[in-house]
């Protein structure tokens, strides 16, 4: 391909949205080394730190999710949305991407919405079994929705492409043999070990 690809990515708030976006960028970069990338994230959120650490440029917008614990704090949300839409539009017009990828989180809403309005093809990647609110809304404008599970409610069935979750190459390259990993962590190599990941995680040996 002679044309230099330019890809916009957006997703954040949690690592569950950020790291798949980075993994997607890494894979595209491996296939198209000259490709140019730009992320859009939420100011003050972890993507503003993690994305540059991964070697990619990111622009921040002032957007936040709905605070269900303090509804009064949401009074300024409409103004934040309008401001973030306006800034996203300016960023996208200046960068002029070939396509945009959203991985969820409130930052991807304004970014991909404005991209679709500008006629830029958008794609969604959903990591969960149930569609996130932002991804569900954006899926109506998306060319395709790439999912981690075969059937995810909330998306148009004809747009779903079941491909699994993208994994960063640094995780795969750092994997060790099971016995070696258990020994390093001080676990009994003869017992089944389960890693449960959620808000908290723990290792447990089962007899």
C-alpha positions as CSV (number, residue, x, y, z in Angstrom):
1,X,0.0,0.0,0.0
2,X,1.5,3.3,-1.1
3,X,-0.9,5.5,0.7
4,X,0.0,6.3,4.3
5,X,-2.8,5.1,6.6
6,X,-4.1,7.4,9.2
7,X,-6.1,5.8,12.0
8,X,-8.1,7.5,14.8
9,X,-8.7,5.4,18.0
10,X,-10.7,6.3,21.0
11,X,-11.6,4.4,24.2
12,X,-10.8,4.9,27.8
13,X,-11.8,5.4,31.4
14,X,-10.6,1.9,32.3
15,X,-7.9,-0.4,31.2
16,X,-10.6,-2.7,29.7
17,X,-11.1,-0.1,27.0
18,X,-7.6,1.4,26.7
19,X,-5.5,-1.7,26.3
20,X,-7.6,-3.3,23.5
21,X,-7.3,0.0,21.6
22,X,-3.5,-0.1,22.1
23,X,-3.4,-3.7,21.0
24,X,-5.4,-2.8,17.8
25,X,-2.9,0.0,17.1
26,X,0.0,-2.3,17.6
27,X,-1.3,-4.9,15.2
28,X,-2.1,-2.3,12.5
29,X,1.4,-0.8,13.0
30,X,3.0,-4.3,12.6
31,X,1.2,-4.7,9.3
32,X,1.5,-1.2,8.1
33,X,4.7,0.3,9.6
34,X,4.2,3.7,8.1
35,X,0.7,4.1,9.5
36,X,0.0,7.2,11.6
37,X,-2.1,7.0,14.8
38,X,-4.0,9.4,17.0
39,X,-6.0,8.6,20.1
40,X,-8.7,10.8,21.6
41,X,-9.2,10.3,25.3
42,X,-10.8,12.0,28.4
43,X,-8.7,14.5,30.2
44,X,-7.7,13.4,33.6
45,X,-8.3,9.7,32.9
46,X,-5.7,6.9,32.7
47,X,-5.6,6.8,28.9
48,X,-3.8,10.2,29.0
49,X,-0.9,8.3,30.7
50,X,-1.1,4.8,29.2
51,X,-1.4,5.7,25.6
52,X,1.8,7.9,25.4
53,X,3.6,5.1,27.4
54,X,2.7,2.8,24.6
55,X,4.2,5.2,22.1
56,X,1.1,6.8,20.6
57,X,-0.1,10.4,20.4
58,X,-3.3,11.3,22.2
59,X,-5.5,14.4,22.4
60,X,-7.7,15.0,25.4
61,X,-11.3,16.2,25.6
62,X,-13.3,17.4,28.6
63,X,-15.9,14.7,28.9
64,X,-17.2,12.6,31.8
65,X,-19.7,9.9,32.4
66,X,-22.9,10.2,34.3
67,X,-22.4,10.3,38.1
68,X,-25.3,8.2,39.4
69,X,-24.2,8.8,43.0
70,X,-24.6,12.5,42.8
71,X,-27.1,13.6,40.2
72,X,-26.6,17.3,40.8
73,X,-23.0,17.0,39.6
74,X,-24.4,16.1,36.2
75,X,-25.9,19.5,35.6
76,X,-22.8,20.6,33.7
77,X,-22.7,17.4,31.6
78,X,-24.6,18.8,28.5
79,X,-22.0,21.6,28.3
80,X,-19.1,19.2,28.5
81,X,-20.7,17.1,25.8
82,X,-21.1,20.1,23.5
83,X,-17.5,21.2,24.2
84,X,-16.1,17.7,23.6
85,X,-18.0,17.3,20.4
86,X,-16.7,20.6,19.1
87,X,-13.1,19.8,20.1
88,X,-13.3,16.3,18.7
89,X,-14.5,17.7,15.3
90,X,-11.5,20.1,15.2
91,X,-9.1,17.3,16.0
92,X,-10.5,14.9,13.5
93,X,-10.6,17.5,10.7
94,X,-7.0,18.4,11.3
95,X,-5.9,14.7,11.5
96,X,-8.1,13.5,8.6
97,X,-8.1,9.8,9.4
98,X,-8.9,7.1,6.9
99,X,-11.1,5.3,9.5
100,X,-11.8,5.4,13.3
101,X,-12.0,2.6,15.9
102,X,-13.8,2.9,19.2
103,X,-13.4,0.5,22.1
104,X,-15.9,2.0,24.5
105,X,-15.9,4.4,27.4
106,X,-17.4,7.9,27.3
107,X,-14.5,9.5,25.5
108,X,-15.2,7.4,22.4
109,X,-18.7,8.8,22.1
110,X,-18.0,12.3,20.9
111,X,-14.9,11.2,18.9
112,X,-16.6,8.5,16.8
113,X,-19.9,10.4,16.5
114,X,-18.1,13.4,15.0
115,X,-16.0,11.0,12.8
116,X,-19.2,9.5,11.4
117,X,-20.7,12.9,10.7
118,X,-17.6,13.8,8.7
119,X,-18.1,10.7,6.6
120,X,-15.2,8.7,8.1
121,X,-15.9,5.0,8.4
122,X,-16.1,3.9,12.0
123,X,-15.6,0.5,13.6
124,X,-16.5,-0.7,17.1
125,X,-14.7,-3.2,19.3
126,X,-16.7,-4.6,22.3
127,X,-14.8,-6.5,24.9
128,X,-17.8,-7.6,27.0
129,X,-20.7,-10.1,26.7
130,X,-23.1,-7.2,27.0
131,X,-22.9,-4.1,24.8
132,X,-21.7,-1.0,26.6
133,X,-23.9,2.1,26.4
134,X,-21.5,4.1,24.2
135,X,-20.8,1.3,21.8
136,X,-24.5,0.4,21.6
137,X,-25.3,4.0,20.4
138,X,-22.3,4.2,18.1
139,X,-23.0,0.8,16.5
140,X,-25.9,2.3,14.5
141,X,-23.3,4.3,12.5
142,X,-20.6,1.7,12.5
143,X,-19.4,-0.3,9.5
144,X,-18.9,-3.3,11.7
145,X,-18.8,-4.3,15.3
146,X,-16.0,-6.7,16.4
147,X,-16.9,-8.7,19.5
148,X,-15.2,-11.0,22.0
149,X,-18.3,-13.3,22.1
150,X,-20.3,-14.8,19.3
151,X,-23.6,-13.2,20.3
152,X,-23.7,-9.8,22.0
153,X,-27.1,-8.3,22.6
154,X,-27.6,-4.6,21.8
155,X,-25.8,-4.6,18.4
156,X,-27.3,-5.1,14.9
157,X,-26.7,-8.8,14.2
158,X,-25.6,-8.2,10.6
159,X,-22.8,-5.9,11.8
160,X,-21.3,-8.3,14.4
161,X,-17.9,-9.9,13.6
162,X,-16.8,-12.4,16.2
163,X,-13.0,-12.1,16.5
164,X,-12.3,-12.3,20.2
165,X,-10.5,-9.7,22.2
166,X,-7.2,-8.1,21.0
167,X,-4.2,-8.9,23.2
168,X,-1.1,-6.8,23.4
169,X,2.0,-8.5,22.0
170,X,3.9,-7.6,25.2
171,X,1.6,-9.9,27.2
172,X,2.1,-12.8,24.8
173,X,5.8,-12.4,24.6
174,X,6.1,-12.3,28.3
175,X,4.1,-15.5,28.9
176,X,5.9,-18.4,30.6
177,X,5.4,-22.1,30.9
178,X,2.8,-22.9,33.5
179,X,5.1,-24.8,35.9
180,X,7.7,-22.0,35.7
181,X,5.1,-19.3,36.3
182,X,3.7,-21.1,39.3
183,X,7.2,-21.5,40.8
184,X,7.9,-17.8,40.3
185,X,4.7,-16.9,42.1
186,X,5.2,-19.4,45.0
187,X,2.3,-21.6,44.0
188,X,2.0,-25.4,44.2
189,X,2.7,-26.6,40.6
190,X,0.7,-29.8,41.3
191,X,-2.5,-27.9,42.0
192,X,-4.9,-26.2,39.6
193,X,-4.6,-22.4,39.7
194,X,-7.4,-20.1,38.8
195,X,-7.0,-16.3,38.1
196,X,-10.2,-14.4,38.6
197,X,-10.1,-10.9,37.2
198,X,-12.6,-8.2,38.1
199,X,-12.6,-5.2,40.4
200,X,-10.2,-7.2,42.5
201,X,-8.3,-10.3,41.7
202,X,-6.7,-13.2,43.5
203,X,-4.8,-16.4,42.9
204,X,-6.2,-19.6,44.5
205,X,-4.8,-23.1,44.6
206,X,-7.4,-25.8,44.5
207,X,-6.8,-29.1,46.2
